[in-house]
Amino acid sequence: MILDYRNIPYEQLDSNIPIGRGMIKWMPFATMPEQYENVNQMIQNQLKKEYPKLTDDALQHNERMLQSLLGKRAIIRYWANGYEMMIECTVESIIKETNMIMVNKDNSLLPIYFYHIYEVEQGSNLWA
């Protein structure tokens, strides 16, 4: 039995050989819309953070900082919908009944839940 096709006469060779795909260009993974959406969703899920678990000391420190910054500029880092957010704003009021603070950012009032705040710093007064 001859295994090398070069040694087999041309008439005895099987001419029914599949052609294959030819010269099809390589397509990257995320070319189909469903795959692109899935890859985007995986990236977004990796960016999400867990809800911050703060100690009582950290909560007391944040409360003291917020009270001292009432009516002043502050940089507040907080958790919202799985993401860490940072906002430079003016602290308008602290509502203890609902554990919310109201901040003013670009002339609009935004509520922030107190227990989602994990860092408070004094902001710059350059554009207050």
For each residue, the residues with C-beta under 8 A, 3 or more apart:
1:
2: 7 8
3:
4: 7 8
5: 8 13
6:
7: 2 4
8: 2 4 5 12 13
9: 12 13
10: 13
11:
12: 8 9
13: 5 8 9 10
14: 17
15:
16:
17: 14
18:
19: 22
20:
21: 24
22: 19
23:
24: 21
25:
26:
27: 31
28: 31
29: 35 39
30: 35 36 39
31: 27 28 35 36
32: 35 36
33: 36 37
34: 37 38
35: 29 30 31 32 38 39
36: 30 31 32 33 39 40
37: 33 34 40 41
38: 34 35 41 42
39: 29 30 35 36 42 43
40: 36 37 43 44
41: 37 38 44 45
42: 38 39 45 46
43: 39 40 46 47
44: 40 41 47 48
45: 41 42 48
46: 42 43
47: 43 44 83
48: 44 45 82 83
49: 52 79 82 83 84
50:
51: 79 116
52: 49 79 116 118
53:
54: 58 59 62 115 118
55: 58 59
56: 59 60
57: 60 61
58: 54 55 61 62 118
59: 54 55 56 62 63 114 115
60: 56 57 63 64
61: 57 58 64 65 120
62: 54 58 59 65 66 114 117 118 119 120
63: 59 60 66 67 94 114
64: 60 61 67 68
65: 61 62 68 69 74 120 121 122
66: 62 63 69 70 74 91 94 101 114 117 120
67: 63 64 70 94
68: 64 65
69: 65 66 72 73 74 91 120 122
70: 66 67 91 92 93 94
71: 90 91 92
72: 69 90 91 122 123 125 128
73: 69 88 89 90 122 123 124 125 128
74: 65 66 69 88 89 90 91 103 120 121 122 123
75: 86 87 88 120 121 122 123
76: 86 87 88 89 103 112 117 119 120 121
77: 84 85 86 117 118 119 120
78: 84 85 86 87 112 113 116 117 118
79: 49 51 52 82 83 84 85 116 118
80: 83 85 116
81:
82: 48 49 79
83: 47 48 49 79 80
84: 49 77 78 79
85: 77 78 79 80
86: 75 76 77 78
87: 75 76 78 103 105 110 112
88: 73 74 75 76 105 123 124
89: 73 74 76 103 104 105 110 123
90: 71 72 73 74 103 104 105 128
91: 66 69 70 71 72 74 94 101 102 103
92: 70 71 101 102 103 104 109
93: 70 101 102
94: 63 66 67 70 91 100 101 102 114
95: 98 99 100 101 102
96: 99
97:
98: 95
99: 95 96 113 114 115
100: 94 95 111 112 113 114
101: 66 91 92 93 94 95 111 112 114 117
102: 91 92 93 94 95 109 110 111 112
103: 74 76 87 89 90 91 92 109 110 112
104: 89 90 92 107 108 109 110
105: 87 88 89 90 108 110
106:
107: 104
108: 104 105
109: 92 102 103 104
110: 87 89 102 103 104 105
111: 100 101 102
112: 76 78 87 100 101 102 103 116 117
113: 78 99 100 116 117
114: 59 62 63 66 94 99 100 101 117
115: 54 59 99
116: 51 52 78 79 80 112 113
117: 62 66 76 77 78 101 112 113 114 120
118: 52 54 58 62 77 78 79
119: 62 76 77
120: 61 62 65 66 69 74 75 76 77 117
121: 65 74 75 76
122: 65 69 72 73 74 75
123: 72 73 74 75 88 89
124: 73 88 127
125: 72 73 128
126:
127: 124
128: 72 73 90 125
